C-alpha cells in the first residue's frame, strides 16, 4: 500500500503554521446546486456561508421536538454517544443522530443540506460526524478555539481539507447566548498544535478541549490578522463553514438556551485512513468509517 503523505503535521514538539495546500471550493463554478456563484466566492474567501433560513419556521418545531426527545430519553443518556456537561451533568451533545433518529436522517438527505455539501466539495459526500448540541441557559460551557480539521486529521485520519460542516440553529442565536465565532480567512492557514495525543483523548476533549488547542500567542496573532465574526440568527438559520476555520463559542450564562444540529460532510474521495497523530482511531460514532454516499 502506498504511504499517504502528511500534508498537515500536528501534535509534535512545537506548534507549526502551514499554508493550506488544498482547494476551498472543490466544485467547478458551473456545478449546479443551491449556492449562488457569489456566495461560493464568499465561502472561498471567508471560509463560511451564513444562511438566514435553511429550514422554514414551520419545520423548526419538528427538529426541536426531536432534539428534546433525544436529550430526555434515559436510554440515550446512558449511551456512549451522549456527552454530559461536567458541572451540571446535563446532556451537552448526542452524536450520530443521523443513525439514531429518522427525523435527522431525513434532514441529512434533504437537498437543501446535502446539495450544498456536494457543491462545495465537488463530489458525492458521506457523513463523517453528526450531533445535536445543547446549551441550556445559566452556565452551559462553550467550546474553546480550535480547527476541526486539526483533530479530524490527527485523530480520525482525514488526509485532506475536503470536509464541510453545517450548524443549523434550532433556537434563536443571540449575540449573548454562546453563539458560534469564526475568524474569517483563517481556513487558509493550518495551525499544527504542539503536544502528543493521549490515548482515548476524545473522552476528555468532547467535554473540554486540551490536546489540539492552539497557543495564546497563535490565537492572538490570528485574531489580529483575521478578526472575529459572531453568528446570530433565528431558529432555522444555518452557518456552513470550512473544516479548517478557527472557531469556538463562549459560555451561555443567559436564561436563553441555544441548541443546534451539526452535520459534517466529507468527500467520498477523501476517505479516512489511520490517524496521522494519535495512537488509536476515535470511535466510529465520532469519526465515521462508513463511507456510503448520502443519497
The 8 nearest C-alpha neighbors of each residue, nearest first, counted from 0:
[[1, 2, 3, 272, 4, 273, 271, 270],
 [2, 0, 3, 4, 272, 5, 273, 158],
 [1, 3, 0, 4, 5, 272, 273, 158],
 [4, 2, 5, 1, 158, 272, 6, 0],
 [5, 3, 6, 2, 158, 7, 1, 275],
 [4, 6, 7, 8, 3, 275, 158, 159],
 [7, 5, 4, 8, 20, 158, 159, 17],
 [6, 8, 5, 9, 191, 17, 189, 152],
 [9, 7, 191, 5, 6, 10, 11, 15],
 [8, 10, 191, 192, 11, 7, 193, 276],
 [9, 11, 193, 194, 195, 192, 276, 191],
 [12, 10, 193, 9, 194, 13, 195, 192],
 [11, 13, 193, 194, 10, 14, 195, 192],
 [14, 12, 193, 11, 15, 192, 194, 10],
 [13, 15, 193, 192, 191, 16, 12, 11],
 [16, 14, 191, 190, 13, 17, 192, 9],
 [15, 17, 190, 189, 191, 188, 18, 14],
 [16, 18, 189, 188, 19, 190, 15, 7],
 [19, 17, 188, 189, 20, 187, 16, 190],
 [18, 20, 187, 188, 21, 189, 17, 186],
 [19, 21, 18, 22, 6, 160, 17, 159],
 [22, 20, 19, 160, 23, 159, 161, 25],
 [23, 21, 24, 25, 20, 160, 161, 19],
 [22, 24, 43, 25, 21, 241, 161, 46],
 [25, 23, 119, 22, 26, 43, 120, 39],
 [26, 24, 121, 120, 119, 22, 23, 27],
 [121, 25, 27, 119, 118, 24, 120, 30],
 [26, 28, 30, 29, 25, 121, 24, 118],
 [29, 27, 30, 26, 36, 39, 31, 24],
 [28, 30, 27, 31, 26, 36, 32, 118],
 [31, 29, 27, 28, 26, 32, 118, 121],
 [32, 30, 29, 118, 33, 34, 28, 27],
 [31, 33, 34, 118, 114, 115, 30, 35],
 [32, 34, 115, 35, 114, 111, 31, 118],
 [35, 33, 32, 38, 115, 39, 36, 118],
 [36, 34, 38, 37, 39, 33, 32, 40],
 [35, 37, 39, 38, 40, 28, 34, 29],
 [38, 36, 40, 35, 39, 41, 34, 42],
 [37, 39, 41, 35, 40, 36, 42, 34],
 [40, 38, 42, 36, 41, 37, 43, 35],
 [41, 39, 43, 37, 38, 42, 44, 36],
 [42, 40, 38, 44, 39, 43, 45, 37],
 [41, 43, 46, 47, 39, 45, 40, 44],
 [42, 44, 40, 41, 23, 46, 45, 24],
 [43, 45, 41, 42, 46, 40, 184, 183],
 [46, 44, 184, 183, 42, 47, 41, 43],
 [47, 45, 42, 241, 240, 43, 186, 184],
 [48, 46, 240, 42, 239, 45, 241, 49],
 [47, 49, 239, 42, 238, 240, 50, 38],
 [48, 50, 238, 237, 239, 51, 47, 236],
 [51, 49, 237, 52, 236, 53, 238, 48],
 [50, 52, 236, 49, 53, 237, 232, 233],
 [51, 53, 236, 235, 54, 50, 55, 237],
 [54, 52, 236, 235, 237, 50, 51, 55],
 [53, 55, 235, 52, 58, 56, 59, 236],
 [54, 56, 58, 57, 235, 52, 59, 53],
 [57, 55, 59, 58, 235, 54, 234, 60],
 [56, 58, 55, 59, 60, 61, 54, 235],
 [59, 57, 55, 56, 60, 61, 54, 62],
 [58, 60, 56, 61, 62, 57, 235, 63],
 [61, 59, 63, 62, 58, 64, 57, 56],
 [62, 60, 64, 59, 63, 58, 65, 102],
 [63, 61, 65, 64, 60, 59, 66, 102],
 [64, 62, 60, 66, 65, 61, 169, 59],
 [65, 63, 67, 66, 61, 62, 60, 68],
 [64, 66, 68, 62, 67, 63, 69, 61],
 [65, 67, 63, 69, 64, 68, 62, 70],
 [68, 66, 64, 70, 65, 69, 71, 63],
 [69, 67, 65, 66, 71, 70, 64, 72],
 [68, 70, 66, 72, 67, 71, 65, 75],
 [69, 71, 67, 72, 68, 90, 66, 76],
 [72, 70, 68, 69, 67, 73, 76, 75],
 [71, 73, 75, 69, 74, 70, 68, 76],
 [74, 72, 76, 75, 77, 71, 70, 69],
 [75, 73, 77, 76, 72, 78, 71, 69],
 [74, 76, 78, 72, 77, 73, 69, 81],
 [77, 75, 73, 74, 78, 81, 72, 70],
 [76, 78, 74, 75, 73, 79, 81, 80],
 [77, 79, 75, 80, 76, 81, 74, 73],
 [80, 78, 81, 77, 82, 76, 75, 94],
 [79, 81, 94, 78, 93, 82, 284, 95],
 [82, 80, 93, 79, 76, 78, 92, 94],
 [83, 81, 92, 91, 90, 93, 80, 84],
 [82, 84, 90, 91, 89, 88, 85, 81],
 [83, 85, 88, 89, 91, 86, 87, 90],
 [86, 84, 88, 87, 83, 206, 89, 207],
 [87, 85, 84, 88, 89, 139, 83, 140],
 [86, 88, 89, 84, 85, 139, 83, 138],
 [89, 87, 84, 83, 86, 85, 90, 91],
 [88, 90, 87, 84, 83, 91, 85, 86],
 [91, 89, 83, 82, 92, 84, 70, 81],
 [90, 92, 83, 133, 84, 82, 132, 89],
 [93, 91, 132, 82, 131, 81, 90, 133],
 [92, 94, 81, 130, 131, 80, 82, 96],
 [93, 95, 130, 80, 96, 129, 284, 81],
 [96, 94, 129, 97, 284, 98, 130, 128],
 [95, 97, 99, 98, 94, 130, 100, 129],
 [96, 98, 104, 103, 95, 100, 99, 129],
 [99, 97, 96, 95, 100, 104, 101, 103],
 [98, 100, 96, 97, 95, 101, 104, 103],
 [101, 99, 102, 103, 96, 97, 98, 104],
 [100, 102, 104, 103, 105, 97, 99, 98],
 [103, 101, 100, 105, 104, 106, 62, 65],
 [102, 104, 106, 97, 105, 101, 100, 107],
 [105, 103, 97, 101, 107, 106, 102, 100],
 [104, 106, 108, 103, 102, 107, 101, 109],
 [105, 107, 103, 109, 108, 104, 102, 112],
 [108, 106, 104, 105, 109, 113, 112, 103],
 [109, 107, 105, 106, 113, 110, 294, 293],
 [110, 108, 106, 112, 111, 107, 113, 105],
 [109, 111, 114, 112, 113, 108, 115, 107],
 [112, 110, 109, 114, 113, 115, 33, 53],
 [111, 113, 110, 109, 114, 115, 107, 116],
 [112, 114, 116, 110, 115, 108, 109, 117],
 [115, 113, 110, 117, 116, 112, 111, 32],
 [114, 116, 118, 113, 117, 112, 33, 119],
 [115, 117, 113, 119, 118, 114, 120, 264],
 [118, 116, 120, 114, 122, 121, 115, 119],
 [117, 119, 115, 121, 116, 120, 26, 32],
 [118, 120, 24, 116, 117, 26, 121, 25],
 [119, 121, 25, 117, 118, 122, 26, 116],
 [26, 122, 120, 25, 118, 117, 119, 27],
 [123, 121, 117, 120, 266, 124, 267, 26],
 [122, 124, 117, 267, 292, 266, 125, 121],
 [125, 123, 266, 267, 292, 265, 264, 293],
 [124, 126, 292, 293, 265, 264, 290, 291],
 [125, 127, 264, 128, 263, 265, 124, 129],
 [128, 126, 287, 263, 286, 264, 265, 125],
 [129, 127, 263, 126, 285, 286, 262, 287],
 [130, 128, 262, 95, 261, 94, 96, 263],
 [131, 129, 94, 93, 261, 96, 95, 260],
 [130, 132, 260, 93, 92, 259, 261, 133],
 [133, 131, 92, 259, 258, 91, 260, 130],
 [132, 134, 258, 91, 92, 135, 257, 131],
 [135, 133, 257, 139, 256, 258, 136, 251],
 [136, 134, 256, 139, 133, 257, 137, 255],
 [135, 137, 254, 256, 255, 253, 251, 252],
 [138, 136, 252, 253, 254, 251, 139, 135],
 [137, 139, 252, 251, 136, 140, 250, 135],
 [140, 138, 251, 134, 250, 135, 136, 137],
 [141, 139, 250, 138, 251, 249, 142, 134],
 [140, 142, 250, 249, 248, 143, 177, 139],
 [141, 143, 248, 247, 249, 144, 140, 207],
 [142, 144, 247, 145, 141, 248, 208, 249],
 [145, 143, 247, 246, 245, 142, 212, 146],
 [146, 144, 245, 246, 212, 147, 143, 247],
 [145, 147, 245, 243, 148, 149, 244, 246],
 [148, 146, 149, 150, 242, 243, 151, 145],
 [147, 149, 151, 243, 242, 150, 146, 152],
 [148, 150, 152, 146, 147, 151, 153, 191],
 [149, 151, 153, 148, 152, 147, 154, 211],
 [152, 150, 155, 148, 154, 149, 153, 157],
 [153, 151, 157, 156, 149, 150, 148, 155],
 [152, 154, 276, 275, 150, 274, 151, 149],
 [153, 155, 274, 277, 151, 150, 152, 156],
 [156, 154, 151, 274, 152, 286, 280, 157],
 [157, 155, 274, 152, 272, 271, 273, 275],
 [156, 158, 271, 152, 151, 155, 159, 272],
 [159, 157, 156, 152, 269, 271, 160, 5],
 [160, 158, 161, 157, 269, 21, 6, 152],
 [159, 161, 162, 21, 242, 148, 243, 158],
 [162, 160, 159, 266, 120, 265, 269, 163],
 [161, 163, 265, 242, 264, 160, 266, 241],
 [162, 164, 241, 242, 264, 263, 240, 265],
 [165, 163, 263, 240, 239, 262, 264, 241],
 [164, 166, 239, 262, 238, 261, 167, 240],
 [165, 167, 261, 238, 237, 260, 259, 168],
 [168, 166, 237, 260, 259, 236, 235, 165],
 [167, 169, 259, 234, 235, 170, 236, 237],
 [168, 170, 234, 259, 258, 63, 235, 59],
 [171, 169, 234, 168, 257, 258, 172, 233],
 [170, 172, 233, 234, 232, 173, 168, 257],
 [173, 171, 231, 232, 178, 233, 170, 257],
 [174, 172, 231, 175, 176, 171, 232, 178],
 [173, 175, 231, 176, 178, 172, 229, 177],
 [174, 176, 173, 177, 253, 178, 251, 172],
 [177, 175, 251, 173, 253, 178, 174, 255],
 [176, 178, 249, 251, 250, 248, 175, 141],
 [179, 177, 248, 176, 172, 230, 180, 174],
 [178, 180, 248, 230, 229, 247, 181, 177],
 [179, 181, 229, 247, 246, 228, 248, 230],
 [182, 180, 246, 228, 227, 245, 183, 244],
 [181, 183, 227, 185, 225, 226, 245, 228],
 [184, 182, 45, 185, 225, 181, 46, 227],
 [185, 183, 45, 186, 46, 187, 225, 44],
 [184, 186, 187, 244, 183, 182, 188, 245],
 [187, 185, 244, 243, 184, 188, 46, 241],
 [186, 188, 19, 185, 184, 18, 189, 243],
 [189, 187, 18, 19, 186, 185, 17, 190],
 [190, 188, 17, 16, 19, 18, 191, 187],
 [189, 191, 16, 15, 192, 17, 188, 14],
 [192, 190, 9, 15, 14, 8, 16, 189],
 [193, 191, 14, 10, 9, 211, 213, 190],
 [194, 192, 14, 10, 13, 11, 12, 9],
 [193, 195, 10, 11, 12, 196, 210, 192],
 [194, 196, 10, 11, 197, 193, 210, 276],
 [195, 197, 277, 210, 198, 200, 10, 194],
 [198, 196, 200, 199, 195, 277, 278, 210],
 [197, 199, 200, 278, 196, 279, 277, 201],
 [200, 198, 201, 202, 197, 281, 279, 203],
 [199, 201, 197, 198, 202, 203, 204, 196],
 [200, 202, 204, 199, 203, 205, 281, 198],
 [203, 201, 200, 204, 199, 205, 206, 82],
 [202, 204, 201, 205, 206, 200, 207, 208],
 [203, 205, 208, 207, 201, 206, 202, 209],
 [206, 204, 203, 207, 201, 202, 208, 82],
 [205, 207, 204, 203, 84, 208, 85, 82],
 [208, 206, 204, 205, 203, 209, 142, 143],
 [207, 209, 204, 210, 143, 212, 205, 206],
 [208, 210, 212, 204, 211, 207, 203, 200],
 [211, 209, 212, 196, 208, 194, 195, 204],
 [210, 212, 192, 209, 150, 213, 149, 10],
 [211, 213, 210, 209, 145, 192, 208, 214],
 [214, 212, 192, 217, 211, 218, 215, 145],
 [213, 215, 217, 216, 218, 212, 192, 14],
 [216, 214, 218, 217, 219, 213, 220, 212],
 [215, 217, 219, 214, 218, 220, 213, 221],
 [216, 218, 220, 214, 219, 215, 221, 213],
 [219, 217, 221, 215, 220, 216, 222, 214],
 [218, 220, 216, 222, 217, 221, 215, 223],
 [221, 219, 223, 217, 218, 222, 224, 216],
 [220, 222, 224, 218, 223, 219, 225, 217],
 [221, 223, 226, 219, 225, 224, 220, 218],
 [222, 224, 220, 221, 226, 225, 219, 218],
 [225, 223, 221, 222, 226, 220, 219, 185],
 [226, 224, 222, 182, 183, 223, 221, 184],
 [225, 227, 222, 182, 223, 224, 183, 228],
 [228, 226, 182, 181, 222, 180, 229, 183],
 [229, 227, 181, 180, 182, 230, 226, 183],
 [228, 230, 180, 179, 231, 227, 178, 181],
 [231, 229, 179, 178, 180, 228, 232, 172],
 [232, 230, 172, 173, 174, 229, 178, 233],
 [231, 233, 172, 236, 171, 234, 51, 173],
 [232, 234, 171, 236, 235, 172, 170, 168],
 [233, 235, 170, 169, 171, 168, 236, 232],
 [236, 234, 54, 52, 168, 53, 169, 233],
 [235, 237, 52, 51, 53, 168, 234, 50],
 [238, 236, 167, 50, 166, 49, 168, 53],
 [237, 239, 49, 166, 165, 48, 50, 240],
 [240, 238, 165, 48, 47, 164, 49, 166],
 [239, 241, 47, 164, 46, 163, 238, 48],
 [240, 242, 163, 46, 243, 244, 47, 164],
 [241, 243, 148, 163, 162, 147, 244, 240],
 [244, 242, 186, 146, 148, 241, 147, 245],
 [245, 243, 186, 185, 146, 241, 242, 246],
 [244, 246, 146, 145, 182, 185, 181, 243],
 [247, 245, 181, 144, 180, 145, 244, 182],
 [246, 248, 144, 143, 142, 180, 179, 145],
 [249, 247, 179, 141, 142, 177, 178, 180],
 [248, 250, 141, 177, 251, 142, 178, 140],
 [251, 249, 141, 140, 177, 139, 252, 138],
 [250, 252, 176, 177, 139, 138, 253, 136],
 [251, 253, 137, 138, 136, 250, 254, 176],
 [254, 252, 136, 255, 137, 251, 176, 175],
 [253, 255, 136, 137, 256, 252, 135, 251],
 [254, 256, 136, 253, 176, 257, 135, 251],
 [257, 255, 135, 136, 134, 254, 258, 176],
 [256, 258, 134, 170, 133, 135, 172, 255],
 [259, 257, 133, 169, 132, 170, 134, 168],
 [260, 258, 168, 169, 167, 132, 131, 166],
 [259, 261, 131, 167, 166, 130, 132, 262],
 [260, 262, 166, 130, 129, 165, 131, 259],
 [263, 261, 129, 165, 164, 128, 264, 130],
 [264, 262, 164, 128, 127, 126, 163, 129],
 [263, 265, 126, 163, 125, 162, 127, 124],
 [266, 264, 162, 124, 125, 127, 161, 126],
 [265, 267, 124, 268, 269, 161, 122, 123],
 [266, 268, 124, 269, 270, 123, 125, 265],
 [267, 269, 266, 270, 122, 123, 265, 124],
 [270, 268, 266, 267, 159, 271, 158, 161],
 [271, 269, 267, 268, 272, 157, 290, 266],
 [272, 270, 157, 156, 269, 155, 158, 273],
 [271, 273, 156, 157, 274, 270, 158, 155],
 [272, 274, 156, 275, 271, 155, 280, 279],
 [275, 273, 156, 154, 155, 153, 277, 276],
 [274, 276, 153, 156, 152, 277, 273, 154],
 [277, 275, 153, 274, 154, 10, 9, 196],
 [276, 278, 154, 196, 274, 279, 153, 275],
 [277, 279, 198, 276, 280, 196, 274, 197],
 [280, 278, 277, 281, 198, 274, 154, 199],
 [281, 279, 155, 274, 154, 282, 273, 278],
 [280, 282, 155, 286, 154, 283, 279, 285],
 [283, 281, 284, 285, 286, 280, 287, 201],
 [282, 284, 287, 286, 285, 288, 281, 289],
 [283, 285, 95, 282, 286, 287, 94, 80],
 [286, 284, 283, 282, 128, 287, 281, 94],
 [287, 285, 283, 127, 155, 128, 284, 281],
 [286, 288, 283, 127, 289, 284, 285, 128],
 [289, 287, 290, 283, 286, 271, 127, 270],
 [288, 290, 287, 291, 125, 283, 127, 126],
 [289, 291, 125, 288, 292, 267, 270, 287],
 [290, 292, 289, 125, 293, 267, 124, 126],
 [293, 291, 125, 124, 123, 294, 290, 267],
 [294, 292, 125, 124, 108, 291, 123, 126],
 [293, 292, 108, 113, 123, 291, 124, 125]]
